[in-house]
Amino acid sequence: MDVKKVLCMVGGTSQTSYAANSTIPKKAILKIRPMLEEAVREIYRNLHPEKMAVADLGCSSGPNTLTVLSEVIKIISNQCQKAGQQPPEIQFFLNDLYNNDFNNIFQSLDQVGQSVGAEEGTISVPHFVAGLPGSFYGRLFPLQSVQFFHSSFSLMWISQVPKDIGDKKNGMPLNKGNIYIGKTSPTLVAKLYQEQFHRDFSQFLKLRCDELVPCGQMLLSFLGRNKNDILDGELSTIWGLVAESLDSMVLEGLVEEENLDTFNLPFYAPSAEEVDAIVNLQGLFDIIHFQTFESNMDPFNDLDGDVVLDNVQSGANCAKVLRSVLEPMIASHFGSAIVDDLFSRFATHAAKHLLKEKLKLPVLALSLKKKEYT
């Protein structure tokens, strides 16, 4: 799998698009807004930049990118108003892989002006927006040229499926019947995924440190896991339901067994302890805040606890969310003909699981400040 070519959310604005099914990351963005406000406010107070470069890494398409952009403008506007100062010019860079639907974002940019201008007493902040295609596991900017990085729901996507996952053991695929780390996966599979994430996240931190100005900051949020057992994480349960749906299609001759056995996701859900250890080992950033919380996979079920009032509808909601994320990868590997059937089956399997418990998405959110001596 060439991740750079197939990893993208469903573009456009249809019912199956990411733009129409990105409520979960939007809730996360709003939940950690105080962290965003503190970081941007501190950058402005300490650096007093005449020009600011702000980058949203893994921006995808849809309204969430514009939410972040609008929030940064509002925060700067409020700070300038309080200090009686002229606002800096802000250059926003929207980054994602090459197949991302950047056009969807650009066609909606007028909403930013409407959102910011709708608040009374705000100072107009000159800002400019540019798309920046490319992987954030490589260099994106000149040295010490960016004041603030933001990334939401992106860093759990690793740069590649671990190379040795495709190997065979005793003539059988190493991760047979799974598309990620599952309960039946050998411990070696979990180790390979973990090592790939550690390499990728370490590289990410090193590159961003090079690109940030001294005392520049980052706000990162991404999916992780709460469970200590790496073979039984929350995302392992969700991906397991996808694998179960694919396997039912194998049994009916709708999908080739070899296609299932050779499909593994470029994804890893780390624990908070893993992320903390990598940051500290690198020694490039101070962790200002580290917050963990859970979101329901069904964005329309916000009830506390594990109560699901309508498991069938909730299963369908979960399927729509997942389809908006996975469809390009599924279609590339298995062909687009199976997509409707696959996510219909997933909705059914999810509905059965929801009779026992909700499908939860643990979120890790951390704000980082570049150390002065780096």
Secondary structure, 3 states (H helix, E strand, C coil): CCHHHHCCCCCCCCCCCCCCCCHHHHHHHHHCHHHHHHHHHHHHHHHCCCEEEEEEECCCCCHHHHHHHHHHHHHHHHHHHHHCCCCCEEEEEEEECCCCCHHHHHCCCHHHHHHHHCCCCCCCCCEEEEEEECCCCCCCCCCCCEEEEEEECCCCECCCCCHHHHCEECCEECCCCCCCCCCCCCHHHHHHHHHHHHHHHHHHHHHHHHHEEEEEEEEEEEECECCCCHHHCHHHHHHHHHHHHHHHHHHCCCCCHHHHHCCCCCECCCEHHHHHHHHHHHCCEEEEEEEEEEEECCCCCCCCCCCCCCHHHHHHHHHHHHHHHHHHHHHHHHCHHHHHHHHHHHHHHHHHHCCCCCCEEEEEEEEEEECCCC
